[in-house]
Amino acid sequence: MAKQKYALNPGEKIVYKTSCVRHGFWGAYTHALTITNQSVILEKYGMLNNFKGIERYNYSDITQAIKGEASNGEDQLELYINGNVEDFALQSGDDNELQVLIMAINDQMGADAEYYDFNYYQSIVTETKDTDRILELRAKVQDEMPTSGESGLEFAGSVAKNLIKSGNFTPMGVTKAVTKAAGKQKKKSLFSGVMDEFLDDIGIRDIQDEFTEMGNEFREEFGLKTKMTHAERKELEELEEKRRKQEIQQQKNSTIQNRVNQQKAMIDAKKAGPTIKQAEETSKMSVKEQMDLLQQIKSLLDAGVLTQEEFDKKKQEILNS
């Protein structure tokens, strides 16, 4: 069991923790941030993971905790403390992880801090990590599908060719044929990518594009369909990859927001519980109040103002209140 490197204050509890943190623009990603119900604690470590002490930022000294941006465009946590700014960044670069970190600090600085504990944030983070893994695996599946260099029909042809060659038409034989075709396609795709990069470096692609553009001018004159240049194809691939990453990030953002909303709803229910109970208790009449009211309506019955039926109804309402 690892020994705790520093002592918490009496009544202090950890609610969130993250590692691989840098402190300051030129810092290394060797530190850790611990969020407690009393303060933000920076655990400082050296390059060899040697513990170098802590810096404690009490909530009474923090005026604001926000997401800022470093001079290199990197997102970072910014703590505004007594006219100074302390900045921290995560090595993962995960925007959602940074958002949870900032959320934890602001929650602990708020009036309802007692409701936000370690399990609250752990539940959000666990759900997010599961989603990240699912999206990562889906991306791998996409990458292993036949690319534009080999269509689905050509891929199926390669599988059939392998099957005929092996003569093994059992499920195991089909699996081997598919695996072999996929491996061949992957090598072909890899070689094609390396070759494209090489031709780009020596300027061959630029020369090809010039000839393609010259040909396109003639095609336009005759009303024929123009051909795509290598530069345009590369631009299309980059735009599609950018869109794919944006869609993945949107899915991650949606997942974490849904999880936060669910957890917030649970907190709201906890907060509302005592209020509802108190309201119910307040609305109930005391025995003395019931007896006094019963005496009043009994006098109305005796005076003939109420019928026996009306008296019984009112009596039941009072006893049930």
C-alpha positions as CSV (number, residue, x, y, z in Angstrom):
1,M,0.0,0.0,0.0
2,A,1.4,3.4,-1.0
3,K,2.1,5.9,1.7
4,Q,0.3,9.2,1.5
5,K,2.8,11.9,0.7
6,Y,1.1,14.7,2.5
7,A,-1.6,15.2,5.1
8,L,-5.1,16.6,4.5
9,N,-6.6,19.1,6.8
10,P,-9.2,17.9,9.4
11,G,-12.5,17.3,7.6
12,E,-10.9,17.6,4.2
13,K,-12.0,15.1,1.5
14,I,-10.7,14.5,-2.0
15,V,-13.5,14.9,-4.6
16,Y,-11.5,14.7,-7.9
17,K,-7.9,14.1,-9.0
18,T,-6.0,14.2,-12.3
19,S,-2.4,13.5,-13.3
20,C,0.1,14.4,-16.1
21,V,-0.5,18.1,-15.4
22,R,1.9,21.0,-16.3
23,H,2.1,24.1,-14.1
24,G,3.1,27.2,-16.0
25,F,3.7,27.5,-19.8
26,W,7.3,26.0,-19.6
27,G,6.4,23.3,-17.0
28,A,6.6,19.6,-17.7
29,Y,3.6,17.3,-17.5
30,T,4.8,15.6,-14.3
31,H,2.4,17.0,-11.7
32,A,-1.0,16.1,-10.3
33,L,-4.0,18.2,-9.3
34,T,-6.1,17.2,-6.4
35,I,-9.5,18.9,-5.8
36,T,-10.8,18.7,-2.2
37,N,-13.7,20.2,-0.4
38,Q,-11.4,22.9,0.9
39,S,-8.8,23.7,-1.7
40,V,-7.0,22.9,-5.0
41,I,-3.8,21.1,-4.3
42,L,-0.9,20.9,-6.8
43,E,1.2,17.8,-6.2
44,K,4.7,18.5,-7.6
45,Y,6.8,15.7,-9.1
46,G,10.2,15.7,-10.9
47,M,11.0,14.0,-14.2
48,L,11.8,10.8,-12.3
49,N,8.4,10.9,-10.5
50,N,10.1,12.1,-7.3
51,F,7.7,13.9,-5.0
52,K,8.8,17.6,-4.5
53,G,6.0,18.9,-2.2
54,I,2.6,20.6,-2.7
55,E,1.1,24.0,-3.3
56,R,-2.3,24.6,-1.8
57,Y,-4.8,27.1,-3.2
58,N,-7.6,27.7,-0.8
59,Y,-11.0,28.5,-2.2
60,S,-11.2,31.6,0.0
61,D,-8.3,33.0,-2.1
62,I,-9.6,31.9,-5.5
63,T,-11.9,34.4,-7.2
64,Q,-12.4,32.5,-10.5
65,A,-11.6,29.2,-12.2
66,I,-12.1,29.2,-16.0
67,K,-10.9,27.5,-19.2
68,G,-8.3,29.7,-20.8
69,E,-5.8,29.4,-23.7
70,A,-2.0,29.4,-23.6
71,S,0.0,31.4,-26.1
72,N,0.4,28.2,-28.2
73,G,-3.3,27.7,-28.5
74,E,-3.5,24.9,-25.9
75,D,-6.5,24.9,-23.6
76,Q,-5.7,25.3,-19.9
77,L,-7.2,25.8,-16.4
78,E,-6.7,29.3,-15.1
79,L,-7.1,30.1,-11.4
80,Y,-7.3,33.7,-10.5
81,I,-5.8,34.2,-7.1
82,N,-5.3,37.6,-5.4
83,G,-4.5,39.4,-8.6
84,N,-2.4,36.6,-10.0
85,V,-3.1,33.8,-12.5
86,E,-2.0,30.2,-12.0
87,D,-2.3,28.1,-15.2
88,F,-2.4,24.3,-15.6
89,A,-2.7,22.1,-18.7
90,L,-3.4,18.4,-19.2
91,Q,-1.1,16.3,-21.3
92,S,-4.1,14.4,-22.7
93,G,-5.4,17.6,-24.3
94,D,-8.9,16.1,-23.6
95,D,-11.4,19.0,-23.5
96,N,-14.0,17.1,-21.5
97,E,-11.4,16.1,-18.8
98,L,-10.5,19.7,-18.5
99,Q,-14.2,20.7,-18.3
100,V,-14.8,18.2,-15.4
101,L,-11.7,19.6,-13.6
102,I,-13.0,23.1,-13.8
103,M,-16.6,22.0,-13.0
104,A,-15.3,20.3,-9.8
105,I,-13.5,23.4,-8.6
106,N,-16.5,25.7,-9.2
107,D,-18.9,23.2,-7.6
108,Q,-16.7,23.1,-4.5
109,M,-16.6,26.9,-4.4
110,G,-20.5,27.0,-4.6
111,A,-23.1,27.0,-1.9
112,D,-24.1,23.3,-2.6
113,A,-20.5,21.9,-2.3
114,E,-21.6,19.3,0.2
115,Y,-23.6,17.4,-2.4
116,Y,-20.7,17.0,-4.8
117,D,-18.4,14.1,-3.7
118,F,-15.8,11.9,-5.3
119,N,-18.4,9.4,-6.6
120,Y,-20.2,12.2,-8.4
121,Y,-17.3,13.1,-10.6
122,Q,-16.0,9.5,-10.9
123,S,-19.3,8.5,-12.4
124,I,-19.1,11.3,-15.0
125,V,-15.4,10.5,-15.9
126,T,-16.0,6.7,-16.1
127,E,-18.9,7.1,-18.6
128,T,-16.8,9.5,-20.7
129,K,-13.8,7.1,-20.8
130,D,-16.1,4.3,-21.9
131,T,-17.4,6.5,-24.7
132,D,-13.9,7.5,-25.8
133,R,-12.9,3.8,-26.0
134,I,-16.0,2.9,-28.1
135,L,-15.3,5.8,-30.5
136,E,-11.6,4.8,-30.7
137,L,-12.5,1.2,-31.6
138,R,-15.1,2.4,-34.2
139,A,-12.4,4.5,-35.8
140,K,-10.1,1.4,-36.0
141,V,-12.9,-0.5,-37.7
142,Q,-13.3,2.3,-40.2
143,D,-9.6,2.4,-40.9
144,E,-9.5,-1.3,-41.6
145,M,-12.3,-1.2,-44.1
146,P,-11.4,-1.3,-47.8
147,T,-10.3,2.2,-48.9
148,S,-10.7,4.1,-52.2
149,G,-7.7,2.3,-53.4
150,E,-9.6,-1.0,-53.4
151,S,-13.4,-1.0,-53.7
152,G,-15.6,-3.4,-51.8
153,L,-16.1,-5.4,-55.1
154,E,-12.3,-5.7,-55.5
155,F,-11.9,-6.8,-51.9
156,A,-14.6,-9.5,-52.3
157,G,-12.8,-10.6,-55.5
158,S,-9.6,-11.0,-53.5
159,V,-11.4,-13.0,-50.9
160,A,-12.9,-15.3,-53.5
161,K,-9.5,-15.7,-55.2
162,N,-7.9,-16.8,-51.9
163,L,-10.7,-19.2,-51.3
164,I,-10.4,-20.9,-54.7
165,K,-6.6,-21.0,-54.3
166,S,-6.8,-22.7,-50.9
167,G,-9.8,-25.0,-51.7
168,N,-10.9,-24.6,-48.1
169,F,-14.5,-23.5,-48.0
170,T,-15.1,-24.2,-44.3
171,P,-15.8,-21.2,-42.0
172,M,-12.1,-21.3,-40.9
173,G,-11.1,-21.2,-44.6
174,V,-13.3,-18.2,-45.3
175,T,-11.9,-16.4,-42.2
176,K,-8.3,-17.0,-43.4
177,A,-9.2,-15.8,-46.9
178,V,-10.7,-12.6,-45.5
179,T,-7.7,-12.0,-43.2
180,K,-5.3,-12.5,-46.1
181,A,-7.2,-10.2,-48.4
182,A,-7.4,-7.5,-45.6
183,G,-3.6,-7.8,-44.9
184,K,-2.8,-7.4,-48.6
185,Q,-5.1,-4.4,-48.9
186,K,-3.5,-2.8,-45.8
187,K,0.0,-3.3,-47.2
188,K,-1.2,-1.9,-50.6
189,S,-2.8,1.1,-48.8
190,L,0.4,1.7,-46.7
191,F,2.7,1.5,-49.8
192,S,0.3,3.9,-51.7
193,G,0.5,6.4,-48.8
194,V,4.3,6.2,-48.6
195,M,4.6,6.6,-52.4
196,D,2.2,9.6,-52.3
197,E,4.3,11.3,-49.7
198,F,7.5,10.6,-51.6
199,L,6.1,12.0,-54.9
200,D,4.9,15.1,-53.0
201,D,8.3,15.6,-51.5
202,I,10.1,15.5,-54.9
203,G,7.5,17.7,-56.6
204,I,6.1,15.1,-59.0
205,R,2.5,15.6,-57.8
206,D,2.8,19.3,-58.5
207,I,3.8,18.6,-62.1
208,Q,1.0,16.1,-62.5
209,D,-1.5,18.6,-61.1
210,E,-0.3,21.2,-63.7
211,F,-0.9,18.8,-66.5
212,T,-4.3,17.9,-65.0
213,E,-5.3,21.5,-64.8
214,M,-4.2,22.1,-68.4
215,G,-6.3,19.1,-69.5
216,N,-9.3,20.5,-67.4
217,E,-9.2,23.7,-69.4
218,F,-9.7,21.8,-72.6
219,R,-12.4,19.6,-71.0
220,E,-14.3,22.7,-69.9
221,E,-14.2,24.1,-73.4
222,F,-15.8,20.9,-74.8
223,G,-18.3,20.7,-71.9
224,L,-16.6,17.5,-70.5
225,K,-16.3,16.6,-66.8
226,T,-13.0,17.8,-65.3
227,K,-10.6,15.6,-63.3
228,M,-9.7,16.1,-59.7
229,T,-6.1,17.1,-59.0
230,H,-4.0,15.4,-56.4
231,A,-4.0,18.7,-54.3
232,E,-7.9,18.7,-54.4
233,R,-8.0,15.0,-53.4
234,K,-5.7,15.7,-50.5
235,E,-7.7,18.7,-49.4
236,L,-10.9,16.6,-49.6
237,E,-9.3,13.9,-47.4
238,E,-8.1,16.5,-44.9
239,L,-11.6,18.1,-44.7
240,E,-13.3,14.7,-44.3
241,E,-10.8,13.7,-41.5
242,K,-11.5,17.1,-39.8
243,R,-15.2,16.5,-40.0
244,R,-14.8,13.0,-38.6
245,K,-12.9,14.3,-35.6
246,Q,-15.5,17.0,-35.1
247,E,-18.3,14.5,-35.1
248,I,-16.4,12.3,-32.6
249,Q,-15.8,15.3,-30.3
250,Q,-19.5,16.2,-30.6
251,Q,-20.5,12.7,-29.5
252,K,-18.1,12.9,-26.6
253,N,-19.4,16.3,-25.6
254,S,-23.0,15.1,-25.8
255,T,-22.2,12.0,-23.7
256,I,-20.5,14.0,-20.9
257,Q,-23.3,16.7,-20.9
258,N,-26.0,14.0,-20.6
259,R,-24.1,12.4,-17.7
260,V,-23.6,15.7,-16.0
261,N,-27.3,16.5,-16.4
262,Q,-28.2,13.1,-14.9
263,Q,-25.9,13.6,-11.9
264,K,-27.2,17.2,-11.4
265,A,-30.8,15.9,-11.4
266,M,-29.8,13.4,-8.6
267,I,-28.3,16.3,-6.6
268,D,-31.4,18.4,-7.1
269,A,-33.5,15.5,-5.9
270,K,-31.3,15.2,-2.8
271,K,-31.6,19.0,-2.1
272,A,-35.4,18.9,-2.6
273,G,-35.9,16.0,-0.3
274,P,-35.6,17.8,3.1
275,T,-37.6,20.7,1.8
276,I,-40.5,18.5,0.6
277,K,-40.5,16.6,4.0
278,Q,-40.5,19.9,5.9
279,A,-43.4,21.2,3.8
280,E,-45.4,18.1,4.4
281,E,-44.7,18.3,8.1
282,T,-45.7,22.0,8.1
283,S,-48.9,21.3,6.3
284,K,-50.1,18.8,8.9
285,M,-52.3,20.1,11.7
286,S,-51.4,19.5,15.3
287,V,-53.8,17.5,17.4
288,K,-54.8,20.6,19.4
289,E,-55.6,22.5,16.1
290,Q,-57.7,19.5,15.0
291,M,-59.7,19.4,18.2
292,D,-60.3,23.2,18.2
293,L,-61.6,23.0,14.6
294,L,-63.8,20.0,15.4
295,Q,-65.3,21.9,18.3
296,Q,-66.1,24.8,16.0
297,I,-67.9,22.8,13.4
298,K,-69.7,20.8,16.2
299,S,-71.1,24.1,17.4
300,L,-72.2,24.8,13.8
301,L,-73.9,21.4,13.7
302,D,-75.7,22.0,17.0
303,A,-76.8,25.4,15.7
304,G,-78.3,23.8,12.6
305,V,-76.0,25.5,10.3
306,L,-74.5,22.2,9.1
307,T,-76.3,19.0,8.4
308,Q,-75.1,15.7,9.9
309,E,-73.7,14.7,6.5
310,E,-71.8,18.0,6.0
311,F,-70.4,17.7,9.6
312,D,-69.2,14.1,9.0
313,K,-67.5,15.2,5.7
314,K,-65.7,18.2,7.4
315,K,-64.7,16.0,10.4
316,Q,-63.1,13.5,8.1
317,E,-61.2,16.2,6.2
318,I,-59.9,17.7,9.4
319,L,-58.7,14.3,10.8
320,N,-57.0,13.5,7.5
321,S,-55.2,16.8,7.4
